[in-house]
Amino acid sequence: MIMTMKKLTGLFGFILFVLLLCGCVSSKRTATISKEERKAAKERYETVTNRYFDFEYLSAKVKYSLNGKSLSGKLNIQHGKRICMTVAMLGIEVARVEADNDQVVIVDKFDKVFAVLPIAEAAARLGLTEEAKLDAVEALLLGRIFIPGEGIATDKDFKRLSWIPGEDQLLTGRFDGNKYRLDYSINADNHLSQTQISVPDKNATFAWRYASPIAVEGGTVPGTEILEGKGQDHQLSAQLTITTPSVGKKGWNSFSPTGSYREVTIAELMTILKNLKK
């Protein structure tokens, strides 16, 4: 279970890192393609965005695979408001990471401790105060294109990206921000196959690859998601396998600590985990 919490914390740490990066709104478009290529690119882009379905709540079973080990849990999303990723052992929830537009809460139910990380605090550490967006993480988890400053992409956002045709019918939509670059890859089947974030100043690259789309509500969500990230001091490789996704109007109860829980800082939580046997 200890390794479970460490792995889940590391996984969500990278997700939070991406969430923070995707808040900047300044962009520039530099690529030039022919009129015919642009028309074809627009049609393919709209095929992707037309698969986005509306929902209030979405839930799914998830298997996390990190460093050759697998963990089971659930993914819950309240559109635009909350995200919850849990881990269970023998059918009992032992850990969770919850996020809303204000904070991230990491809960170790085994040791009865939890830590709260205000989004503004994390953003300040990266020099991106008040620029975090929860819907950037939602877009990553559901395999959707996110436009910084706008939100999850619609048909109207085609012009906000530069379009680059590639080999094997690969099409890349690029967003150049002041501090980073976003590349969205569309494959020959007109599904989003990869989201990549590059941050030159931090020598960091984060790629989120998608495969095995699952039909949901007239649209799709990825069945397999592979994450690879590399920064100055961190490296991550993980996989999410999503099964039985469903939508509805009933959500889940957010974590509410009872008297048996003890709040610690993020640093204290990491120390607790490091001091316990693997």
C-alpha positions in Angstrom: 0.0 0.0 0.0 2.9 2.3 0.7 4.2 1.9 -2.8 0.6 2.5 -3.9 0.5 6.0 -2.3 3.9 6.9 -3.6 3.1 5.9 -7.1 -0.3 7.6 -7.2 1.2 10.7 -5.7 3.9 10.8 -8.3 1.4 10.2 -11.1 -0.9 13.0 -10.0 2.1 15.2 -9.4 2.8 15.1 -13.1 -0.8 15.6 -13.9 -0.8 18.7 -11.7 2.4 19.9 -13.3 0.6 19.8 -16.7 -2.5 21.5 -15.2 -0.4 24.4 -14.1 1.4 24.7 -17.4 -1.7 24.9 -19.4 -3.0 28.0 -17.8 -1.0 30.6 -19.8 -3.1 32.3 -22.5 -0.5 33.9 -24.8 0.1 32.0 -28.1 1.6 32.4 -31.5 1.0 30.4 -34.7 3.9 30.0 -37.1 3.3 27.0 -39.4 2.1 27.6 -42.9 0.2 25.0 -45.0 -1.6 25.1 -48.3 -5.3 26.0 -48.6 -6.1 22.4 -49.6 -4.1 21.0 -46.7 -5.7 23.4 -44.3 -9.2 22.4 -45.4 -8.4 18.7 -44.9 -6.9 19.4 -41.5 -10.0 21.3 -40.4 -12.2 18.3 -41.4 -10.1 15.9 -39.5 -9.9 18.2 -36.4 -13.7 18.5 -36.4 -14.0 14.7 -36.6 -12.0 14.6 -33.4 -13.9 17.3 -31.5 -17.3 16.0 -32.6 -16.6 12.8 -30.6 -16.6 14.9 -27.4 -19.8 14.1 -25.5 -21.5 16.2 -22.8 -21.8 14.8 -19.3 -22.3 15.8 -15.7 -20.5 12.9 -14.0 -18.3 10.2 -15.5 -17.0 7.2 -13.7 -14.7 4.3 -14.8 -12.6 1.5 -13.5 -8.9 2.1 -13.8 -5.7 0.1 -13.6 -2.5 2.0 -12.9 0.7 0.4 -14.2 4.0 1.8 -12.9 7.4 0.2 -12.8 6.1 -3.2 -13.7 3.5 -3.3 -11.0 -0.3 -2.8 -11.3 -2.8 -1.1 -9.0 -6.6 -1.0 -9.4 -9.0 1.9 -8.6 -11.6 4.2 -10.0 -11.7 7.5 -11.9 -14.5 9.9 -11.2 -15.0 13.3 -13.0 -17.6 16.0 -12.4 -17.3 18.0 -15.6 -15.4 21.2 -15.0 -15.5 20.9 -11.2 -13.9 17.9 -9.6 -11.6 14.9 -10.3 -11.0 11.9 -8.1 -8.6 9.0 -8.6 -8.7 6.2 -6.1 -6.8 3.0 -5.3 -8.3 -0.1 -3.8 -7.0 -3.3 -2.3 -9.3 -6.3 -1.9 -12.2 -4.1 -2.9 -11.5 -1.6 -0.2 -10.4 2.0 -1.0 -7.0 2.7 0.6 -6.0 5.9 -1.1 -7.3 8.7 -3.2 -6.2 12.0 -4.8 -9.0 14.6 -5.3 -8.7 17.9 -7.1 -11.0 20.8 -7.7 -10.4 24.3 -9.0 -8.9 25.4 -5.6 -6.8 22.5 -4.2 -5.5 19.0 -4.4 -6.1 16.6 -1.5 -4.0 13.5 -1.1 -5.4 10.9 1.3 -3.6 7.9 2.8 -6.5 6.0 4.3 -4.2 3.2 5.5 -2.2 5.5 7.8 -5.1 7.9 8.4 -3.3 11.0 7.1 -4.0 13.5 4.4 -2.4 16.6 2.9 -3.9 19.6 1.1 -2.0 21.5 -1.6 -3.7 24.8 -2.7 -3.5 25.2 -6.5 -2.4 28.8 -6.1 0.5 27.7 -3.9 1.7 25.1 -6.4 1.3 27.6 -9.3 3.4 30.2 -7.4 6.2 27.6 -7.1 6.2 27.3 -10.9 5.9 31.1 -11.5 2.3 30.6 -12.8 0.2 32.3 -10.1 -3.5 31.9 -10.7 -3.1 30.3 -14.0 -4.1 26.7 -13.2 -7.0 25.0 -14.9 -8.8 21.9 -13.8 -10.2 21.3 -17.2 -6.7 20.8 -18.6 -6.4 17.7 -16.5 -9.9 16.6 -17.5 -8.9 16.9 -21.1 -5.8 14.9 -20.6 -7.7 12.1 -18.9 -10.4 11.9 -21.5 -8.2 12.3 -24.6 -9.4 15.8 -25.6 -7.7 18.8 -27.0 -7.3 21.7 -24.5 -6.8 25.3 -25.7 -5.1 27.4 -23.0 -7.2 30.4 -22.1 -10.3 28.9 -23.7 -10.8 25.4 -22.3 -11.6 22.1 -24.0 -11.6 22.6 -27.7 -14.6 23.1 -29.9 -15.0 23.3 -33.7 -14.5 27.1 -33.4 -10.9 26.7 -32.0 -9.3 25.3 -35.2 -7.6 28.6 -36.0 -6.0 28.8 -32.6 -3.6 26.0 -33.6 -0.9 25.7 -36.2 -1.3 22.6 -38.4 1.5 20.4 -39.5 0.9 17.4 -41.9 3.2 14.5 -41.3 4.0 11.0 -42.5 1.5 8.1 -42.3 -1.4 10.6 -42.3 -0.3 12.0 -39.0 -1.6 15.5 -38.4 -0.2 17.8 -35.6 -1.9 20.8 -34.1 0.5 23.1 -32.3 0.0 25.8 -29.7 3.0 27.9 -28.9 2.8 29.6 -25.5 5.3 31.9 -23.9 6.8 29.2 -21.7 5.8 25.9 -23.4 4.6 24.2 -26.5 1.6 21.9 -26.9 1.5 19.4 -29.7 -1.7 17.5 -30.4 -1.3 14.5 -32.8 -4.2 13.1 -34.8 -3.7 9.6 -36.3 -4.9 8.1 -39.5 -8.2 7.0 -37.8 -8.8 10.7 -36.8 -8.4 10.0 -33.1 -6.2 12.1 -30.8 -3.2 9.8 -30.4 -0.9 12.0 -28.3 -0.7 15.2 -26.3 2.9 16.5 -25.8 4.0 19.4 -23.6 7.5 20.8 -24.0 9.0 23.3 -21.6 12.4 24.4 -23.0 13.4 26.5 -20.0 12.9 23.6 -17.6 14.3 21.0 -20.1 11.1 19.1 -19.6 8.9 17.1 -21.9 5.6 15.4 -21.1 3.8 13.0 -23.5 0.4 11.4 -23.0 -0.4 8.8 -25.7 -3.8 7.3 -26.4 -5.1 4.1 -27.9 -8.0 1.6 -27.9 -10.9 4.1 -27.9 -14.1 3.0 -26.1 -17.5 4.2 -27.3 -19.4 6.3 -24.7 -22.6 8.4 -25.3 -22.0 8.7 -29.0 -18.4 9.7 -28.5 -15.2 7.9 -27.3 -12.7 7.9 -24.4 -9.3 6.2 -24.6 -9.1 2.7 -23.2 -5.3 2.9 -22.9 -3.3 5.9 -21.8 0.5 5.9 -21.6 2.4 8.7 -19.8 6.0 9.5 -20.3 7.6 12.6 -18.6 11.1 13.8 -18.1 12.2 16.9 -16.3 15.4 18.2 -14.7 15.0 16.1 -11.6 12.1 13.8 -12.3 11.2 11.0 -14.7 7.9 9.2 -15.0 6.6 6.3 -17.1 3.1 5.0 -16.4 0.0 3.5 -18.0 -3.7 3.9 -17.3 -6.1 1.3 -18.5 -9.7 2.5 -18.4 -12.7 0.1 -18.5 -16.5 0.3 -18.2 -16.8 4.1 -18.5 -20.3 5.4 -17.8 -22.0 8.8 -17.4 -24.8 9.8 -15.1 -26.2 12.5 -12.8 -25.0 11.0 -9.5 -21.5 11.8 -8.3 -19.4 10.7 -5.3 -18.8 12.0 -1.8 -15.6 14.1 -1.5 -13.2 13.2 1.3 -14.2 14.7 4.6 -11.8 13.9 7.4 -13.1 12.5 10.7 -11.4 12.8 14.0 -9.3 9.7 13.3 -7.5 11.5 10.4 -4.5 13.8 10.9 -3.6 16.6 8.4 0.0 16.9 7.5 1.9 19.0 5.0 2.9 17.6 1.6 6.5 17.4 2.8 5.5 15.5 6.0 3.4 13.1 3.9 6.4 12.4 1.7 8.6 11.8 4.7 6.1 9.4 6.2 6.0 7.4 3.0 9.8 7.4 2.6 10.3 6.2 6.1 8.0 3.2 5.8 9.2 -0.1 4.3 8.5 -0.8 0.7 
